Amino acid sequence: MIGSCRALLGRALGRLASDRVALVAGLIAILSLALGAASVAAGMSSQANDPSQLAAALRSAGWDAGSRFFDALLSVLAIALGLTFLDRDRTAGTLFGILARPVSRTSVFLTSWAAVALLLSALDFLRSGPLIVGAAWLEERADPLHLLGMIAGLAGTLLLLTAFFAASALVRPGYAALVGFVGLYLTALAFQKHPLLSGVALGGVNAVGALLPLGIRQTGIVMSALQGTTGDSGPILEVILYRVSWIVLLLFVGAFAYSRRDVTPRG
C-alpha cells in the first residue's frame, strides 16, 4: 500500500513538472521576491545597527513588501490546480489505467492533493525561509511566533487548495469553480456590515458563512505573528487548529465523494 501511494505521488509530481507548472510558478515567485527585496533593503537601511531593530524591520518589510503579490500568486495557483489537477486523468482517459491496478480512488485523490500541496509549500518556503532564518540570525534566536505565523499562512493556502480540490471531487471543474467562488464570496460578506445586506438577508449569509471555512478572517492575527507585533501565542494557535481541522474535514469529504463519483470521460 505504501509503495503504491509513493508511486502515485511520484507520478503526480511528475505531471506537475511535465506541465511546466512548477517551473513557471517558481520563476514568477522568485521575480516577485526579487522585487520585494528592494523594499526590504530600504526598510532595513533606515534602522540603526541594533540587531533587534534590524530583525523587526526585516519582518515588517519582508511580510508586507512582496507578500501581497506573492500571496495572490499562491492563491491563484491553489485555485487553478485545485479545480483542474484531479480531473485531468479523467478527461485524458488515463484514470482507468491507474485504477486497473490495486489502488483505490481515495489514494489517487490524496496523493494528487499531496503533490500540489508539496508544490505550494515549496513555493511558500522560498519566501518564508529566508525571512525566518534572517530574523533568527539577527536576533540570535528563533521566535516561535514567527514560525507559527508561517505555518498558519501556509495552512491558509492549503485550505484554499483543499476547498477547491474537494469541490472538484464532487462535481465537474466548471461547477466546482462556481461553488468555490460563491463560497468565497459568502465568507467575505458574512459577519460584517454591508450596505447591500440587512435583516433576514444578512442573517442568512451569516448562517451559511458559519458553515464554511472562514480562512480570510484571520489575516490580522497571522500578520501580527509574522511581523512580531504580538507576544500572545493563543490566537495564532487557534488559527492553525481551525485551518488544519477544516483541511482534514474537506479531505475526508473530497476523498469520500471521489470514491463514489462517476469518472467516465465525457468529451
BAFI-3210 file (N, C-alpha, C; in Angstrom, 3 decimals, decimal comma, padded with zeros to 6 digits):
// residues 267
n [1|2|3|4|5|6|7|8|9|10|11|12|13|14|15|16|17|18|19|20|21|22|23|24|25|26|27|28|29|30|31|32|33|34|35|36|37|38|39|40|41|42|43|44|45|46|47|48|49|50|51|52|53|54|55|56|57|58|59|60|61|62|63|64|65|66|67|68|69|70|71|72|73|74|75|76|77|78|79|80|81|82|83|84|85|86|87|88|89|90|91|92|93|94|95|96|97|98|99|100|101|102|103|104|105|106|107|108|109|110|111|112|113|114|115|116|117|118|119|120|121|122|123|124|125|126|127|128|129|130|131|132|133|134|135|136|137|138|139|140|141|142|143|144|145|146|147|148|149|150|151|152|153|154|155|156|157|158|159|160|161|162|163|164|165|166|167|168|169|170|171|172|173|174|175|176|177|178|179|180|181|182|183|184|185|186|187|188|189|190|191|192|193|194|195|196|197|198|199|200|201|202|203|204|205|206|207|208|209|210|211|212|213|214|215|216|217|218|219|220|221|222|223|224|225|226|227|228|229|230|231|232|233|234|235|236|237|238|239|240|241|242|243|244|245|246|247|248|249|250|251|252|253|254|255|256|257|258|259|260|261|262|263|264|265|266|267]
n.u [000,830|001,897|003,939|002,512|001,186|003,383|004,299|002,126|002,201|004,698|004,143|002,175|003,669|005,448|003,702|003,113|005,635|006,055|004,077|005,131|004,309|005,395|007,872|007,217|005,610|007,490|009,454|007,983|007,405|010,002|010,679|008,806|009,665|012,209|011,609|010,355|012,485|013,969|012,409|012,507|015,241|015,451|013,817|015,236|017,638|017,116|017,161|018,812|021,958|021,238|020,614|018,055|016,301|016,872|016,043|013,324|012,640|013,184|011,263|008,901|008,975|009,523|007,331|005,417|006,107|006,620|004,748|001,978|001,518|002,787|001,265|-001,145|-000,419|000,069|-002,514|-004,027|-002,754|-003,326|-006,125|-006,444|-005,063|-006,397|-008,911|-008,487|-006,482|-007,096|-008,989|-007,792|-006,791|-009,151|-010,366|-008,401|-008,516|-006,830|-007,228|-008,494|-006,579|-004,919|-006,593|-007,003|-005,009|-003,947|-005,001|-006,757|-009,453|-009,453|-006,765|-005,697|-006,908|-005,886|-003,076|-002,789|-003,671|-001,670|000,645|000,248|000,033|002,621|004,050|003,017|003,804|006,585|007,001|006,028|007,938|010,117|009,731|009,185|011,262|013,909|013,239|012,564|014,927|016,761|015,788|016,060|018,816|019,723|018,653|019,725|018,238|015,386|012,143|009,309|006,685|007,017|007,538|005,115|003,339|004,136|003,415|000,648|-000,024|000,702|-001,047|-003,438|-003,262|-003,201|-005,683|-007,368|-006,661|-007,532|-010,272|-011,173|-010,223|-011,741|-014,248|-013,951|-013,860|-016,419|-018,070|-018,029|-015,234|-016,118|-018,573|-017,535|-015,873|-017,811|-019,207|-017,087|-016,266|-018,616|-018,826|-016,505|-017,250|-019,485|-018,325|-016,786|-018,688|-019,985|-020,705|-020,155|-020,794|-022,679|-023,615|-025,453|-026,757|-029,018|-030,980|-032,998|-031,625|-028,912|-028,736|-029,153|-026,875|-024,906|-025,530|-024,983|-022,291|-021,220|-021,019|-019,015|-015,483|-013,699|-011,244|-010,193|-010,627|-008,746|-006,492|-005,294|-004,460|-002,591|-000,673|000,211|001,595|003,577|004,959|005,817|004,417|002,929|002,789|001,361|000,572|-001,754|-004,021|-002,901|-002,351|-004,948|-005,884|-004,294|-005,162|-007,873|-007,724|-006,291|-008,034|-010,243|-009,017|-008,499|-011,146|-012,285|-010,663|-011,457|-014,174|-013,848|-012,349|-014,169|-016,314|-015,079|-014,497|-016,908|-017,883|-018,972|-016,628|-016,420|-015,033|-016,017|-016,065]
n.v [-001,207|001,248|001,453|001,703|004,120|005,817|005,600|006,696|009,306|010,127|010,016|012,032|014,288|014,242|014,855|017,517|018,626|018,039|019,545|022,005|023,578|023,884|025,068|027,514|028,772|028,890|030,612|032,991|033,410|033,799|036,133|037,948|037,964|039,016|041,604|042,482|042,409|044,741|046,675|045,642|045,887|048,667|049,343|048,258|049,654|052,101|051,755|051,567|050,028|048,154|044,826|043,743|045,718|045,717|043,123|043,363|045,250|043,775|041,705|043,201|044,638|042,543|040,797|042,369|043,911|042,327|040,423|040,556|040,395|037,946|036,230|036,449|035,215|032,563|031,940|032,065|030,011|027,853|027,719|027,286|024,826|023,267|023,092|021,840|019,822|017,257|016,358|015,935|013,378|012,000|013,325|012,893|010,196|008,448|007,614|005,181|003,307|003,609|002,918|000,291|-001,070|-002,306|-000,037|002,499|004,849|006,720|006,824|007,886|010,402|011,543|011,435|013,020|015,480|015,810|016,103|018,583|020,158|019,914|021,282|023,913|024,366|024,313|026,561|028,525|028,369|029,477|032,161|032,435|031,048|032,425|034,821|033,990|032,662|034,773|036,715|035,244|034,904|037,542|038,226|036,270|034,158|032,031|033,089|031,718|032,504|033,576|031,324|029,969|031,755|031,525|028,859|029,050|030,796|029,245|027,126|028,414|028,811|026,135|025,358|026,757|025,502|022,879|023,194|023,796|021,535|019,535|020,355|019,930|017,210|016,537|017,601|018,535|020,505|023,118|023,557|023,198|025,421|027,437|026,796|027,042|029,779|031,119|030,295|031,546|034,212|034,444|033,960|036,219|038,190|037,520|038,113|040,864|044,370|045,376|047,343|046,303|044,308|043,369|042,716|039,893|038,921|039,377|037,795|035,270|035,022|035,087|032,739|030,789|031,390|030,644|027,942|027,514|027,435|030,042|031,268|033,712|035,486|035,682|037,162|039,435|038,434|036,507|038,095|039,691|037,866|037,106|039,512|040,185|041,786|041,038|039,222|037,115|033,803|032,370|033,178|032,705|030,001|029,022|029,769|028,140|025,588|025,758|026,035|023,720|021,760|022,165|021,533|018,769|017,832|018,571|017,103|014,528|014,620|015,161|012,903|010,863|011,575|011,416|008,740|007,647|008,828|009,238|008,670|008,484|009,328|012,200|013,640]
n.w [000,000|000,855|-000,989|-003,422|-003,006|-002,841|-005,444|-006,846|-005,847|-006,808|-009,533|-009,733|-009,006|-011,118|-013,202|-012,611|-013,024|-015,750|-016,915|-016,723|-014,701|-012,115|-012,761|-014,105|-012,131|-010,072|-011,171|-011,425|-008,750|-007,692|-009,054|-007,989|-005,358|-005,665|-006,472|-004,166|-002,432|-002,681|-001,380|001,182|001,772|001,721|003,869|006,005|005,890|006,983|009,649|012,874|013,869|015,660|016,450|017,129|016,239|013,518|012,882|013,444|011,504|009,199|009,386|009,371|006,897|005,141|005,239|004,212|001,949|-000,551|-000,147|-000,617|-003,421|-003,797|-002,157|-003,519|-005,901|-005,016|-004,168|-006,543|-007,953|-006,259|-006,488|-009,276|-009,725|-007,880|-009,024|-011,509|-011,516|-010,469|-012,242|-014,649|-015,374|-015,775|-017,972|-019,862|-020,125|-018,843|-016,294|-015,829|-016,429|-014,276|-012,127|-012,726|-011,566|-008,309|-006,643|-004,845|-005,375|-003,388|-002,652|-005,011|-005,002|-002,578|-002,930|-005,202|-004,214|-002,252|-003,808|-005,112|-002,835|-001,801|-003,780|-003,491|-000,855|-001,107|-002,739|-001,017|000,977|-000,263|000,130|002,937|004,246|003,951|005,333|007,948|008,739|008,419|010,279|012,646|012,701|012,988|015,494|016,970|017,867|017,476|016,883|018,217|017,533|015,018|013,465|013,907|012,731|010,053|009,589|009,939|007,844|005,591|006,029|005,480|002,695|001,870|002,795|001,075|-001,334|-000,701|-000,391|-003,005|-004,246|-003,031|-003,936|-006,680|-006,653|-006,116|-008,171|-011,701|-013,049|-013,913|-012,533|-010,001|-009,763|-009,720|-007,341|-005,503|-005,734|-005,080|-002,442|-001,387|-001,753|-000,092|002,417|002,555|002,842|005,159|008,622|008,874|008,482|005,726|002,948|001,148|002,412|004,937|007,876|007,376|005,121|005,715|007,991|006,862|005,201|007,166|008,531|006,598|006,204|008,638|008,386|006,653|005,798|007,219|006,278|005,402|007,398|009,376|008,840|010,047|012,545|011,771|010,421|012,531|014,102|012,288|011,795|014,278|016,121|018,236|021,316|022,140|021,939|021,804|020,011|017,392|017,467|017,650|015,128|013,481|014,335|013,622|010,786|010,009|010,932|009,237|006,818|007,125|007,421|004,916|003,209|003,903|003,118|000,364|-000,509|000,080|-001,596|-004,129|-004,312|-004,916|-007,137|-010,564|-012,930|-015,617|-018,729|-020,553|-023,391]
ca.u [000,000|002,790|004,644|001,621|000,960|004,612|004,330|001,120|002,701|005,750|003,503|001,527|004,730|005,938|002,736|003,321|006,882|005,901|003,211|005,903|003,634|006,333|008,901|006,647|005,223|008,706|010,076|007,175|007,600|011,331|010,615|008,079|010,516|013,297|011,058|010,106|013,744|014,396|011,685|013,029|016,547|015,232|013,272|016,274|018,709|016,742|017,237|020,136|022,639|020,781|020,100|016,618|015,600|017,032|015,176|011,942|012,451|013,140|009,971|007,829|009,033|009,519|005,997|004,477|006,514|006,303|003,875|000,626|001,540|003,165|000,100|-002,118|000,070|-000,192|-003,961|-004,449|-002,228|-004,088|-007,465|-006,345|-004,717|-007,469|-010,037|-008,193|-005,477|-007,708|-009,859|-007,045|-006,727|-010,457|-010,570|-007,410|-008,803|-005,759|-007,580|-008,874|-005,344|-004,415|-007,498|-006,927|-004,015|-004,507|-005,016|-008,115|-009,675|-009,047|-005,319|-005,481|-007,309|-004,993|-001,729|-002,874|-003,686|-000,372|001,626|000,031|000,350|004,080|004,479|002,676|004,637|007,938|006,980|005,871|009,200|011,019|009,516|009,228|012,533|014,914|012,805|012,661|016,344|017,404|015,394|016,662|020,254|019,936|018,319|020,425|017,254|014,212|010,900|008,287|005,522|007,346|007,317|003,683|002,702|004,412|002,586|-000,742|-000,171|000,714|-002,299|-004,487|-003,139|-003,598|-007,129|-007,967|-006,458|-008,341|-011,675|-011,447|-009,958|-012,931|-015,344|-013,743|-014,149|-017,873|-018,693|-017,099|-014,495|-016,899|-019,476|-016,703|-015,458|-018,969|-019,423|-015,984|-016,266|-019,785|-018,453|-015,573|-017,987|-020,327|-017,485|-016,329|-019,812|-020,525|-020,276|-019,714|-021,819|-022,591|-024,739|-026,419|-027,361|-029,559|-032,091|-033,047|-030,582|-027,643|-028,790|-028,969|-025,467|-024,146|-025,785|-024,217|-020,883|-020,803|-020,793|-017,935|-014,187|-013,502|-009,807|-009,816|-010,948|-007,677|-005,292|-004,662|-003,793|-001,420|000,339|000,771|002,584|004,682|005,713|006,314|003,727|002,178|003,513|000,372|000,535|-003,077|-004,803|-002,324|-002,553|-006,342|-005,985|-003,703|-006,067|-009,077|-007,450|-005,925|-009,256|-011,013|-008,308|-008,752|-012,557|-012,511|-010,014|-012,335|-015,346|-013,429|-011,984|-015,399|-017,078|-014,373|-014,559|-018,246|-018,286|-018,843|-015,454|-016,395|-014,661|-017,048|-015,552]
ca.v [000,000|002,395|001,524|002,218|005,548|006,520|005,641|007,660|010,635|010,438|010,282|013,338|015,293|014,241|015,591|018,941|019,022|017,974|020,648|023,234|024,401|024,217|025,963|028,843|029,345|029,200|031,798|034,152|033,613|034,382|037,506|038,765|038,093|039,922|042,956|042,835|042,525|046,139|047,356|045,134|046,512|050,075|049,429|047,933|050,643|053,258|051,387|051,565|048,748|047,274|043,598|043,557|046,649|045,220|041,953|043,856|045,878|042,692|041,034|044,125|044,899|041,295|040,202|043,338|044,439|041,453|039,327|040,640|039,807|036,544|035,516|036,385|034,194|031,244|031,715|031,754|028,687|026,876|027,600|026,695|023,410|022,607|022,861|021,096|018,755|015,949|015,971|015,752|011,960|011,578|013,861|012,284|008,772|007,640|007,242|003,762|002,538|003,681|002,190|-001,131|-001,617|-002,401|001,241|002,996|006,238|007,542|007,011|008,805|011,728|012,058|011,657|014,177|016,653|015,924|016,604|020,027|020,773|019,991|022,370|025,184|024,508|024,656|027,954|029,369|028,364|030,415|033,458|032,415|030,536|033,475|035,792|033,383|032,443|036,076|037,322|034,450|035,181|038,884|038,245|035,137|033,234|031,859|033,468|030,699|033,101|033,729|030,007|029,676|032,586|030,914|027,653|029,482|031,317|028,117|026,389|029,135|028,481|024,733|025,288|027,193|024,388|021,725|023,522|023,635|020,132|018,786|020,718|019,270|015,782|016,395|017,959|018,894|021,724|024,344|023,679|023,343|026,823|028,214|026,516|027,585|031,241|031,532|030,107|032,612|035,477|034,423|034,126|037,607|039,029|037,094|038,678|042,249|045,271|045,533|048,170|045,543|043,259|043,755|041,900|038,462|038,597|039,304|036,613|034,088|034,951|034,729|031,329|029,999|031,632|029,897|026,552|027,493|027,827|031,487|031,477|035,094|036,307|035,691|037,770|040,310|037,606|035,887|039,114|040,123|036,871|037,144|040,752|040,342|042,856|040,444|038,214|036,126|032,680|031,743|033,381|032,090|028,560|028,771|029,871|026,926|024,477|025,958|025,764|022,314|020,963|022,266|020,782|017,343|017,566|018,671|015,950|013,380|014,787|015,024|011,519|010,072|011,884|010,938|007,273|007,254|009,656|008,701|009,263|008,159|010,506|012,714|014,726]
ca.w [000,000|000,920|-002,262|-004,462|-002,726|-003,220|-006,906|-007,270|-005,515|-007,771|-010,822|-009,666|-009,056|-012,484|-014,027|-012,357|-013,665|-017,198|-017,325|-016,501|-013,690|-011,052|-013,276|-014,339|-010,846|-009,334|-011,744|-011,048|-007,314|-007,483|-009,543|-007,009|-004,181|-006,014|-006,439|-002,773|-001,693|-002,681|-000,311|002,448|001,987|002,044|005,223|006,982|005,858|007,798|011,058|013,482|013,784|016,720|015,820|017,330|015,355|012,152|012,735|013,384|010,193|008,217|009,473|008,980|005,458|004,379|005,169|003,670|000,650|-001,671|000,270|-001,172|-004,762|-003,651|-001,647|-004,612|-006,824|-004,434|-004,146|-007,919|-008,275|-005,469|-007,081|-010,610|-009,618|-007,154|-009,928|-012,733|-011,450|-010,222|-013,355|-015,898|-015,731|-016,282|-019,321|-020,756|-020,233|-018,233|-014,930|-015,733|-016,397|-012,897|-011,248|-013,038|-010,647|-006,946|-005,931|-004,656|-005,750|-002,249|-002,772|-006,124|-004,546|-001,535|-003,466|-006,096|-003,339|-001,593|-004,769|-005,268|-001,539|-001,717|-004,656|-002,856|000,339|-001,544|-003,176|000,170|001,722|-000,935|000,758|004,400|004,737|004,158|006,336|009,283|009,032|008,562|011,560|013,724|012,710|013,530|016,915|017,581|018,422|016,623|017,537|017,941|016,876|013,600|012,873|013,944|011,713|008,764|009,485|009,767|006,489|004,668|006,229|004,766|001,275|001,685|002,995|-000,188|-002,267|-000,327|-000,642|-004,436|-004,561|-002,621|-004,829|-007,967|-006,469|-006,062|-009,448|-012,761|-012,717|-014,086|-011,389|-008,805|-009,703|-009,293|-005,922|-004,728|-005,708|-004,302|-001,049|-001,007|-001,690|001,106|003,597|002,590|003,279|006,458|009,901|008,787|007,956|004,280|002,513|000,356|003,229|006,241|008,335|007,067|004,147|006,424|008,857|006,031|004,805|008,365|008,824|005,630|006,467|009,832|007,998|005,673|006,372|007,137|006,299|005,131|008,555|010,379|008,267|011,025|013,565|011,158|010,167|013,817|014,494|011,336|011,912|015,636|016,843|019,335|022,078|022,573|021,008|021,791|018,779|016,201|017,600|017,302|013,669|012,911|014,629|012,814|009,381|009,847|011,120|008,010|005,778|007,356|007,122|003,481|002,584|004,127|002,246|-001,020|-000,786|000,091|-002,805|-005,315|-004,353|-005,360|-008,270|-011,904|-013,534|-017,040|-019,527|-021,472|-024,227]
c.u [000,860|003,535|003,784|001,345|002,184|004,694|003,320|001,575|003,791|005,179|002,858|002,554|005,326|005,003|002,905|004,580|006,738|005,014|003,893|005,263|004,613|007,369|008,359|006,287|006,448|009,391|009,309|007,361|008,945|011,357|009,925|008,907|011,671|012,823|010,807|011,378|014,236|013,710|012,170|014,359|016,394|014,713|014,313|017,369|018,410|016,842|018,679|020,752|022,246|020,145|018,598|015,808|015,703|016,130|013,720|011,652|012,366|011,783|008,845|007,803|008,904|008,150|004,964|004,814|006,092|005,265|002,498|000,566|001,843|001,984|-000,978|-001,719|-000,223|-001,687|-004,479|-003,993|-003,004|-005,469|-007,400|-006,041|-005,787|-008,639|-009,730|-007,334|-006,104|-008,466|-009,092|-006,970|-008,043|-010,658|-009,587|-007,645|-007,749|-006,113|-007,868|-007,650|-004,731|-005,264|-007,528|-005,904|-004,619|-004,342|-006,465|-008,231|-009,272|-007,555|-004,988|-005,791|-006,272|-003,587|-001,708|-002,864|-002,310|000,682|001,484|000,364|001,857|004,623|004,216|003,534|006,059|008,005|006,860|007,185|010,242|010,918|009,765|010,590|013,580|014,521|012,972|014,130|017,066|017,073|016,014|018,159|020,542|019,688|019,044|019,471|016,094|012,961|009,829|007,061|005,776|007,097|005,834|002,930|002,917|003,541|001,124|-000,981|-000,197|-000,567|-003,464|-004,458|-003,594|-005,092|-007,860|-007,845|-007,413|-009,815|-012,024|-011,170|-011,177|-014,112|-015,195|-013,935|-015,643|-018,510|-017,612|-016,428|-015,282|-017,850|-018,691|-016,234|-016,599|-019,226|-018,343|-016,025|-017,492|-019,489|-017,504|-016,303|-018,843|-019,494|-016,941|-017,425|-020,239|-019,891|-019,631|-020,847|-021,593|-023,809|-025,813|-027,178|-027,865|-030,656|-031,946|-031,931|-029,229|-027,603|-028,589|-027,529|-024,608|-024,307|-024,997|-022,728|-020,358|-020,489|-019,655|-016,615|-013,919|-012,013|-009,392|-010,038|-009,791|-006,394|-004,554|-003,891|-002,510|-000,314|000,970|001,841|003,806|005,570|006,175|005,670|002,856|003,055|002,621|000,273|-000,847|-003,841|-004,226|-002,435|-003,989|-006,549|-005,451|-004,639|-007,320|-008,828|-007,100|-007,153|-010,113|-010,346|-008,590|-010,193|-012,820|-011,813|-010,860|-013,544|-014,969|-013,083|-013,219|-016,201|-016,401|-014,439|-015,901|-018,726|-018,109|-017,668|-015,309|-016,036|-015,773|-016,487|-014,430]
c.v [001,250|002,577|002,095|003,701|006,364|006,657|006,654|009,087|011,061|010,750|011,660|014,466|015,385|014,987|017,091|019,442|019,048|019,080|022,001|024,134|024,850|025,221|027,385|029,519|029,733|030,446|033,064|034,472|034,272|035,833|038,416|038,975|039,047|041,378|043,416|043,033|043,958|046,920|046,911|045,795|047,975|050,240|049,169|048,992|051,859|052,977|051,484|050,179|047,784|046,029|043,418|044,495|046,216|044,017|042,371|044,487|044,827|042,013|041,930|044,337|043,619|040,683|041,174|043,707|043,544|040,410|039,371|040,031|038,320|035,720|035,387|035,312|032,795|030,931|031,340|030,358|027,596|026,646|026,873|025,200|022,629|022,257|021,857|019,851|017,377|015,448|015,658|014,294|011,465|012,045|013,261|010,785|007,876|007,155|005,749|002,859|002,520|002,803|000,691|-001,838|-001,635|-001,101|001,714|004,438|007,174|007,827|007,983|010,234|012,317|012,315|012,824|015,464|016,872|016,489|018,114|020,759|020,910|021,113|023,727|025,436|024,913|026,111|028,902|029,454|029,254|031,803|033,413|031,975|031,615|034,489|035,234|033,177|033,764|036,743|036,576|034,723|036,549|038,928|037,155|034,213|033,143|032,199|032,419|031,256|033,317|032,418|029,662|030,504|032,032|029,680|028,028|030,019|030,209|027,297|027,074|028,851|027,053|024,536|025,712|026,098|023,244|021,968|023,316|022,208|019,280|019,084|020,024|017,760|015,519|016,583|018,289|020,236|023,017|024,586|023,860|024,780|027,697|028,036|027,166|029,091|031,798|031,397|031,191|033,945|035,545|034,589|035,538|038,537|038,732|037,853|040,059|043,090|045,469|046,311|047,418|044,508|043,829|042,763|040,432|038,063|038,440|038,081|035,332|033,908|034,545|033,246|030,427|030,141|030,861|028,452|026,402|027,885|029,309|031,815|032,920|035,990|036,443|036,356|038,638|039,540|037,005|036,914|039,624|039,156|036,918|038,369|041,044|041,448|042,322|039,423|037,106|035,018|032,041|031,933|032,678|030,575|028,185|028,823|028,601|025,735|024,559|025,556|024,304|021,421|020,990|021,496|019,290|016,991|017,582|017,545|014,694|013,454|014,567|013,592|010,627|010,302|011,317|009,423|006,779|008,015|008,918|009,409|008,898|009,392|010,892|013,914|015,477]
c.w [000,000|-000,397|-003,370|-004,265|-003,105|-004,738|-007,447|-007,002|-006,494|-009,140|-010,841|-009,706|-010,455|-013,423|-013,842|-013,061|-015,188|-017,738|-017,190|-015,458|-012,622|-011,523|-013,439|-013,021|-010,030|-009,856|-011,379|-009,570|-007,026|-007,939|-008,541|-005,752|-004,449|-005,988|-005,006|-001,974|-001,637|-001,566|001,056|002,782|002,371|003,464|006,282|007,030|006,716|009,290|011,566|013,361|014,893|016,105|015,960|016,434|013,901|011,890|012,627|012,033|009,092|008,212|008,992|007,470|004,650|004,213|004,621|002,234|-000,513|-001,364|-000,373|-002,563|-004,679|-003,154|-002,718|-005,615|-006,291|-004,436|-005,525|-008,313|-007,535|-006,072|-008,425|-010,534|-008,854|-008,047|-011,033|-012,543|-011,312|-011,441|-014,632|-016,322|-016,301|-017,716|-020,324|-020,944|-019,622|-016,835|-014,801|-015,754|-015,005|-011,985|-011,550|-012,155|-009,236|-006,150|-005,843|-005,147|-004,623|-002,304|-003,896|-005,695|-003,586|-002,068|-004,454|-005,285|-002,711|-002,537|-004,943|-003,975|-001,359|-002,591|-004,014|-001,614|-000,032|-002,000|-001,983|000,944|001,054|-000,314|002,260|004,939|004,977|005,230|007,749|009,673|009,254|009,885|012,727|013,829|013,323|015,037|017,702|018,332|017,432|017,417|017,217|017,220|015,385|012,857|012,824|012,908|010,322|008,546|009,241|008,361|005,457|004,794|005,523|003,277|000,999|001,920|001,729|-001,236|-001,972|-000,604|-002,112|-004,888|-004,210|-003,535|-006,179|-007,873|-006,472|-007,429|-010,461|-012,448|-012,863|-012,929|-010,090|-008,642|-009,212|-007,803|-005,070|-004,619|-004,977|-002,812|-000,559|-000,855|-000,431|002,383|003,701|003,106|004,711|007,614|009,775|008,208|006,460|003,806|001,738|001,168|004,547|006,607|008,010|006,113|004,828|007,339|008,073|005,599|005,992|008,707|007,887|005,906|007,654|009,514|006,994|006,346|006,147|007,202|006,115|006,339|009,541|009,889|009,279|012,081|013,002|010,941|011,458|014,285|013,583|011,534|013,330|016,429|017,972|020,044|022,569|021,532|020,893|020,493|017,563|016,268|017,261|015,791|013,009|013,115|013,768|011,359|009,138|010,002|009,860|006,873|005,908|006,993|005,621|002,725|002,730|003,200|000,788|-001,384|-000,838|-001,187|-004,052|-005,443|-004,882|-006,585|-009,591|-012,593|-015,006|-017,846|-020,489|-022,213|-023,616]
res [m|i|g|s|c|r|a|l|l|g|r|a|l|g|r|l|a|s|d|r|v|a|l|v|a|g|l|i|a|i|l|s|l|a|l|g|a|a|s|v|a|a|g|m|s|s|q|a|n|d|p|s|q|l|a|a|a|l|r|s|a|g|w|d|a|g|s|r|f|f|d|a|l|l|s|v|l|a|i|a|l|g|l|t|f|l|d|r|d|r|t|a|g|t|l|f|g|i|l|a|r|p|v|s|r|t|s|v|f|l|t|s|w|a|a|v|a|l|l|l|s|a|l|d|f|l|r|s|g|p|l|i|v|g|a|a|w|l|e|e|r|a|d|p|l|h|l|l|g|m|i|a|g|l|a|g|t|l|l|l|l|t|a|f|f|a|a|s|a|l|v|r|p|g|y|a|a|l|v|g|f|v|g|l|y|l|t|a|l|a|f|q|k|h|p|l|l|s|g|v|a|l|g|g|v|n|a|v|g|a|l|l|p|l|g|i|r|q|t|g|i|v|m|s|a|l|q|g|t|t|g|d|s|g|p|i|l|e|v|i|l|y|r|v|s|w|i|v|l|l|l|f|v|g|a|f|a|y|s|r|r|d|v|t|p|r|g]
***
